[in-house]
Amino acid sequence: ALARAATGPIMSSEGASAAPADDGSLCGFASVEAILEKFVPAAERSEVLRVLHGANCGKPVAAVDVPEGAAKMGASGNFDVAAYKFGAAAEQKRAPRVTRVGLIQNACTHPTTDPYVEQQKGIMRRVADLLDAAGEAGVNVVCLQEAWNMPFAFCTREKAWSEMAESAEDGPAVTLCCEMARKHNMVVVCPILERDEVHGDTLWNTAVVVGNNGNVIGKHRKNHIPRVGDFNESTYYMEGNTGHPVFETVYGKIAINICYGRHHPLNWMAFGLNGAEIVFNPSATVGALSEPMWAIEGRNAAIANTYFTGNINRIGTEHFPNAFTSGDGKPAHKDFGHFYGSSYMAAPDASRTP
């Protein structure tokens, strides 16, 4: 089952509020499915979705009821929770094995002009609510989005944003995830901007894996760093040095292919060769650059490597106080673009959730 949580209003640096559906790249619609729902008759729509989403055991991936407690938390907290189920053929000699996987996509809660501590505290309060909802829904393994506890400020090339980096062992975001993992008996994948204090305060784009007992199992550092458009990440950190680790948890063997790594098929393959059963792709990507590829890459990786993929993207448009350029001839601007969310799970049989 998939529990996918999304925040409500998006706050810009000027304090204005805009609903995600009005701020995206799909003519004001929240998703491709919403466009099909409005304009395509039911019979034809089912055929289109058969091609777009595949079939699981001969049928569309089934939506299931969200547990009442999680649904109430979403309603009171102004976020969405959706759940789906991948089926499998019954075996004669082995009992069914069920793992409940959660993907969380969220927007920033404060303007980027607020003090950094206040920005991070606001996001952490919000995500704590989302993690509680995931726990209430019975999720076993949950993955947050890339650099979840901060704006994706790497486009600005401003050094000050490095203050949001933290220890991968006991930083505030990791500590929160450890508490939530222990509280809900849940494995949590916590992607952060890491500050390696042991090695000269080197920065890394890192995913920390927290076990269901609240212990840090290990970490993986982003393998591939984009250098295109406003993706100025190499101003802050370089390619990781952890290879392609797979983490054995009580709920299964998981790996993390961070953001830009999804464009590299051999990256996906290496995690599979190392035994991964679920590979997460926590991301921060915008509509103008990657939206046509987004629905294809995670699904293709699941097919090619015979594992499940969990693909997470942040939501909203983040406005920064100072205009920036990226040497691409475009005029100076204050935002990176619209993060379109659209998180989904994909299975080895080519099926996927909406």
N, C-alpha and C positions, 0 to 999 in steps of 0.2 A: 504494500500500500504506500501511497505517496501523500504526505501532508505538506502542502505548499502554502506558505504564508506570505502575504504581501501587505505592505503598509498602506495607509490611506493617503491623505494630502501630502504634497511635496512642498517644502518651504524653500524659496529662493533666498539669495543673500539680501534681497531687498525686503524680505518678509512677506512677499505675496504668496498666496496659496493657489495651487492649480492641481486638478485631478489628473492622475497619470494618463487617462484615456484622452485628455484634451491636449496633451503635451508630447505626443509620440509621433511616430512616422507612418501610421496607418489611417490617415484621414480622420483622426479622432476616435477610432475604434481601439478597444483594449487588446484585441487579438485577431488573427486571421480567422479563427473559429467564429468570432463575433460577426465578422463581415459575411461569412458563409451563412450564418444563422439568419441574418437579416435579408439577404438578397437571393439565396439559392434555395429552391424548393427541396423538401425533405428527401425525396427519392434520389435526386441528383446529388444532394449534399452528402448523403451516405456513401455514394460512389467516390466523390472527391476525397472524403476523409479516409476511405479505404486506401487510397493511393498515398495520401499525406501521412497517415498515422499507422498504416499497416494493419495486420490482423494477428491477434493473439489466440492461439488454439481455434482459428477460424472465425473469430469474432473481434469487434473493436475492444480495446482495453476497457474493462468495466469500471465505471464509477461506483464507489461504495459510500455508504452513509458515514459522515464524520461523527465520531462519538459525541454525545450530547454535551459533555463538559467542554470539549475543545471548541465545538460550535458556539457555545455561549461565550467563551472567552474571545473568540473572533468577533462576535457581534458587539460585545461591550468594549472591546479594544480597537474597533474599526480596522480589522484586517480580515482577509479572506483565508479560509482553510478548505482545501479540496483533497479528496482521497480517491485512489484508483487501485485496482488489483490486477496483477499479471497472473494468469493461470498457467498450469503445466500439466502434462499428461501424468496420470497416476502410475506409480511403479509398484511392482508386486513384492519386492524384497526390502525396499527402503521406505521409511516413514516420510511424509512430506516435511520439507524444511521451509519455514516462513520467516522472512526478514522484513521488517517494516522500516522503510527508508524515508527520511524527511529532507526536503530541500527548502531553504529559507531565503527569500529575496526581500530586501528592505531598502528604503530610502533614508537619506539623512534627515534628522529631526530638527536641526538648528541651521540658521544661516551660516555661511562660511566666514562671516565677519565676527562671529562670536568667539570668545576665548576658546582655545583648543580643548582645554579640560572640560568646558561646558558642552562642546560639541560631542566629545566622546562619551561623556556621562549620559547625554540624551539618547544617543544611539544604543548604548549598553542597556539603558532602562527599557527601551523599546524591544530590543532583541531578547532580553530576559523574558518579556511577556510572550514572545513568539516561541522561545524554547520551552516555556511552561506549557503552551498549547500543544507543542509537539509531544511533550511528555504525557500530557493528558490524553492525546490520541494514540498512545501506545507505541510511539516511534522507537526503534532500536538503535538506528544510526542516523544522525542528522549532519548535514553539511551546510555551513554558512557561505556567503559569497566572498569573493576576493577582497582582501583588506576591508572587512565588513565594518570595523569600528571607526572609520574615518571617511571623509570625502575622498574621491579618487583624484587627488590633487597633483599627481605626477605630471600632468600636462603643463603645469605652470612653470616648472623648473625652479621654483623658489625653495631655498634651503630650509626655510622656517618650518615647512610641513614635516620635516624629519623629526620634529619634536613628538610627533604622534607614534613614532616607533616604540617598541617595547620588547622586553625579554620574552623568548619563546618558552621559558620555564615557569616564570612567576609574574609576568606582566598582568595588568588589570583585566584585559580581555581574556587571557588564558585562565586566570584565576576564576573569572565568572563562569567560563565554560567547564572548568573542573567542578565547580559547585553544582552547576546544572546537571552535569553527567552523573554525579553522585546522587543528586536528588531524585533523578528519574531513571536510574539504572540504564543510561543511554550513552552510546559512543558519540562524541561530538568532534567534528572536523572544524578547526578554528583558524581560518586564514588571516594573517596579520602582516603588518610591516614590522619585521624583526630587527632589533638592535642587538648585535652580538658584542656584548661588553667585554668578553674574554679576548676578542681579537680586534681591538682597536675601534670599537663601536661601528663595525662594518654593518651596513644595512642589507637586508635580504627580503625578498617577497616569499613568505613562508606559510605553509599550512601545518598547524600543530594538531596531532591526533591525540585526543583525550579519551582514555578508556572509561568503561562504564562504572568503574570504582572511583573515578575522579583523578586518576593518575595520568601523567603525560607519558604516552607510549613512545612517541618519537615525533619527528618532523620531516617535512620535505620542502626543499627550496626550488622555486620556479626554474625550469630548465631553459626555456626560450623567452627572450626579451624582445618585444617589438620595437622597431625603429621606423615608424611610418606615421605620417600625419602628426597628431597631437600626442601620440604615445611616446612621451619623452622619458620613459621609465629608467633608461640607462643613466640618466642624470643622478639617480638615487641608488640604484643597485644593479648588479650584473647577473649573468647566468649563474644558476645554483651549482652546488658542488655535492649534491646528495644522490645523484644517479636516478634510479627508478625504483625506490623502495616500495615494498608491499607490507602492510601492517596487519598482523593477525590479531583480530579481536574476537570476543566471545560470540559475535554475531556473524562473522565471516571475514574474509581477507579483502582489505580495501586498499586503494591507492588514490593519489590525487594528481591529476594532470592540470596544472594551474593555467587558466586563461589561454594565452597565446599558444601554449603547447598543443591545443586541439587542432591547429593547422598542420601538424607534423605527424603523419601516419605512423612513422617508426617510433615516435614517442608513446603513442597508444599501445603499439605492439609490445614494446619493452615491458610495460606494466603487466600485460597479459602473459608474456613469457615468464615473468617472475611470480605468477600465480594469482593475480588479482581476480576477484569475483565481481567486485563493484569498483568502478573507477569514477571518481567525482571530477567535475570540471568547473571549479569556482571561478567566476569571470567578472569583468567589468568592461562591457563593450557596447558600442553605440550604433544606432540604426544606419547612419549614412555609410558606415564602413563594413559592417559584418552581418547585418540582419538576413540577407539572402543565404548566407552560409550556415547560420546558427542551427536551423532545424535539421540540417543534413549531417554535420560533422559528428555530433555525439551519437546519432543513430547509426551512421556508417561505422563508427568505431565499435559499437556494440555488435554489429553484424560480423565485422571482419575478425574480431578477437574473441567472440563467444563469451562475453561477459555483459553485465548491466552497466549503463552509464547514467550518472546523475549530473545534469547540466544546469548551472545556476548563474543568473545574471542579475545585477542590481537594477533598481528602477529609479526614475526621476531625472531631472536636469539640475546639475550642480553649478551654480554661478559663483565665480570667484571675484574678489575685490579688485584685482589688478588684471588688465588686459594682457594677453600673451600672444606670441606668434611661434610658429614652428618651422620656419625656413622653407615653407612650401608655397609662398607667393600669396597666401590668403591674408586678408586684412586682420588686424589684431581683434581678438574677441575675448569674452570672459567666461565662456562655458565650453565644455568638451564635446557636447552633443547630448542627445537623449538616450539614457540607458533604458532599454525596452523590456527588461525582465524576460518573460517567456521561458521560465525554467521548466524543465521536463525530465522524465525518466525514459530511457530506451532499453529495449531487451534484445537478446541475440537473435530472436526470430523476426526482426525488423519492425516490431510493433513499438509504439511509444504512447505516452500519455498526451493529452491536449496541452 
